[in-house]
């Protein structure tokens, strides 16, 4: 865990001051500090850490050092935890309260391992436990500007979804993010329409997640639902400048990623994978196949210089 300076911005004020808050979603392996800094440069208002297992975070100093890294420019920041125990969630939050602007309870992860261990979507079947987790932390924190939010998925019964949201509002949630798919839906198109009923049922802000791939999508979902925020995952991976209105990743953004990767020691496959996503719309099918199969950073940098004029002023460690 590292931070350059203990300086905060109130994440909740974003929802009061902006028509639409543009958010980078929690993404395992991808929404780490360098990528968060990249999207912030291109119009992202608020960023989440990758989902962190609260139990491991509490028990292991190594996990804390590996899972949570931030700095002065990484603001405002929300730390997302997967938890199924109120005291553990509160303990994990205590470690980050002086370095972040809020925490989020993951109640939307549909992966089998998460469901097996009682995390993510599994909590939607236990609204009393969700209440206990949020309420316990609410009673322990002493920073009024520290947000507590929840990220969920739609249930097949919209009425039950709304009731969970109302329960979260009653116990003091700052906002609720709704992934517009049910737990059993994977790649089906997001269903934004139910979000309007959720928005109309709550006084706290609602954030829409799912299929936010362009600013046209942002406009559409806001007009359809009235949400106060939008959250993008794959859309930002493919185009970190999405929130600036760019249709595809601009060359300057690729250069910024190379520079940030060098500064923060992002190397090997992780460095390359981000570029694979970022350049998908800019390369022909053959060039994509060629680029995606590269196995050395030198080859990747040569390709970027030859095809996009990206400077090689930094050299990265090879794969």
N, C-alpha and C positions, 0 to 999 in steps of 0.2 A: 504494500500500500504506500503510495507516495503522492505528495501534493507540493506544488511549488510555493503556494501562498494560500493562507486561510481566508479566502474572500468569496462571498456568496452573492448570488442573484436569486431572487425569489421566483421559483418556477411557477407558483400559483398566480403571480402577477401577469404572466404571459396571457392567461386566459381572460384577464380583465382588460388588457391593453391591446390585444390583437383580435382581428376578426376571425382568423383561423390560425391555430398554432400548428406548425409543421414539425413533425417529430420523426426521429430515427428510431426504428424498432429495436428491441433486444434480439440479437442474433448470435447464436453460439459460434465461436471462432471468428466472427466477422466484425461485430460492433465494438471492437477494442478501441483504445485511446487514439491511435493514428487515424483510423477510419472515422471516428467521431469528429476529430479535428478537421478532417477533409470535408465532410458534409456540412459542418458548421460554416465553413468558408463560402458555401454555395447555398445559403438560404435556409438551412435547418435551424429551427428555434430551440429545440430541446432534444437531448439524446439520452438513450437508455444504455446501460451496460448489458453485456450478455447475461442470460439467466444464470444465477449463482445458486448452488445448493447450500441453503442456510446452515444445515447441520455440519457439513464439511468446513464451511467458512468459520464457524464458531470453534470447532475442535482443532483446526490446523493452521498454524501460523504460515506455513508454506502455501496453503490454499489462499489465504488472505493476500499474500504477496503476489501470487500468480493471477488471481481472479479480479483484483481491484487495483487499477493503476489510473491515476488522474493527474491533472495539473491545473494551473490557474486559468488557462484558456478553454478548459473543458467544462464550460458552464452555460446554462444550468444543466445539471446532471441528475438522473434518477437511476438508482441501483435496484435491479430487479432480483428478487429472491424466490426460489422455490422452497416452500416450507409446508409442513403439515402439523406443526406444533407451535402454539402461541409464544411460549417462552423462548424457543429457539429463534423464531423470527425476530423477537424483540432484542435478543442478544446480538444477533447478526447485524441488526439495524444500528445498535449502539456503536459498533465498530466503525461505521461509515458516517454517522450523523455530523461529524465535524469536517467531513471532506466532500459531502454531496448535498443536494438540495431536496432529496426525497427518496422514498423507497416504494417499490411496487411489489404486490403479491401476485405471483403467476398462478392464475386459475384457468389458463387457456392452452397449455401445452398438451397435445393429444398423443404424444409418443408413448409407445408401450411401456418403456422402462419407467417413465414418469407416472403413468397410471398404476403400474405395479407397486411403486413405492409410495403411493398416496399423494403425489404431487399433481400440479397442473389441473387438467379438466376433471380429475377425480374429486377435487374440492367442490365442484358445482353440485355434486350429489350430497354435500355436507354443508349447507349454508350456515348452520349453527357454528361449525368449526371456522368457517371463513370469518364470521362475526367475531368469534373469540380471538382469532389471530389479530385482526385489525384493531379491535377494542383494547386488547392488552397493550399493544404498542402505543395507541393513542393515549392511554393513561400514564405511560412511562416517559414520553418525550416532553421536553420543555422548550422546544423551539416552535413558535407559532408559524414561522415561515417554512417549516419542513413538511413537505407533502407526503401523504400516504394514499396511494392509489391502488387499484386492482385492475388486472387485465383478464377478461373472460372470453368465452365463445358463446355464440347463440345456442340455446337449447331448442329442441323441436317444438316445445311448448313456449310460445312467446310470453304468455302470462307468467310462467315460472321464471323466465329470464328477467322480466321487469321486476318481479318480486325480489329476486336476489339483488338487483341494482338498487331498489328502494331500501333494502336492509343495509346495504353498504353506505348509502347516503345518510341513513338515520344515525349510524354510529360514527359518522364524521369523515368518510372518504373525501379526498380532495377532488378527484375525478375518476371516471371509469372508462377504460378502453374496451371496446367490443370488437373482436375479430368476427367479421360477418360470415362465418361458416360455423356449422355445428361440429362437435368433436369427431364425428365419423366422416366428415368431408375433408378431402385432401386437396385436390387440384381443381375442384369444381369452381365455377365463377362465384365470387363473393356475392352475397345477397344483402344489399344495403337497405332495402325497403323497410325491414323491421326496425332499423335504427331510429326511424322517425318516431315510432311509438315509444321507444325507450327515451329519446330526447324529450318528448312531450310529457313523460311521466316523472321527470327528475328536475331538480333545480341546479344540481352540480353539473359541470361540463361533462360531455360525452365525447370520446375520441373514436373515430372510425379507423379500423384496420382491415386490410384485405384488398388486393388488386389496386393499390394506389401506385400507378406506374407513370403518371404524367400530371402536369398541372391541369389538364383537361379533366382528369379523374378527380382531382381535388375539387375543382369547381362543381363537377357533377354531384359528387357525394354530399357536398355542403348544401347544394340546392335541393337535393332529394330529401335529406334527413335533418338539416339544421344543426349538425354537430359543430362543436367549437374547436375541434382539432382533428388532424389526420395523421396517421402513422404508416410509414412505408418501410418494407424490409427488402424484398427482392427488387423492387423498383429502384431503390437507392443503390443496391449492389450493382445493378446494371448501368445506372447513371447517377453518380453522386451529386451531379448538378441538376437533378430533377426539379428541386424546389426553386431553382433560379429560372425555370421555364425552358431549359435546354431539352431538345428532343433526343439527343444522344450525348454521350460523354465528350465534352470538348477537349481539345489538345492540352489546354492549360491545366485542366483537371488531372489528366494523365501525368503531366509533369509534376504537379503538386503531390500526387501519390508517390512518385518515385522519390521526391525529396523527403517526404514524411517517412517513407519506409526506411530510407537511409538513416534519418535522424533517430528513429525509434527502433532500429535494428529488426525490422520486419524482413525476414529473409526466406529463401527457399520456396516451398510450395505455397505457403500462405501469401507471400508477395505476388507470386504468379497467379494464384487463383483469383485474387481481386481484379487483376488485369484481364483475365479471361472473361469475367462478368462485364467489366467496363467496356471492353472492345467488341463485344458480340455484335452490336449493330453497325460497327464501323468497318468490319472485315468481311471479305467475300467468304463463301463456304470453304474454298480451298485454303485461303490464308488463315481462317480460323482453325482448320484442322492442323495446319503446319505450326501455328503459334501455340495452340493448346498442348501439343505434344513435346514442346521444348523441355529440356531437362537441365539447362544451366542458366544462371542469371545473366551471364555474359551474353548468351544468345538472345535472351529476352531484351536486354538493353540495346543490343545491336539492332534488333528488329524495330524497337520503338524509335531509335534514332533515324533509321533508314526510312521508315514509313510514316512517322509522325513528327519528326524533327525534335524529339524529346532529348534534352541535354543529358549527357552522361557525367555530369560534374561530380556525382557520387558513385562510388563503386560498392556494390553489395557483396556479401559473402556468397560464394557459389552454393548450389544445391548440395 
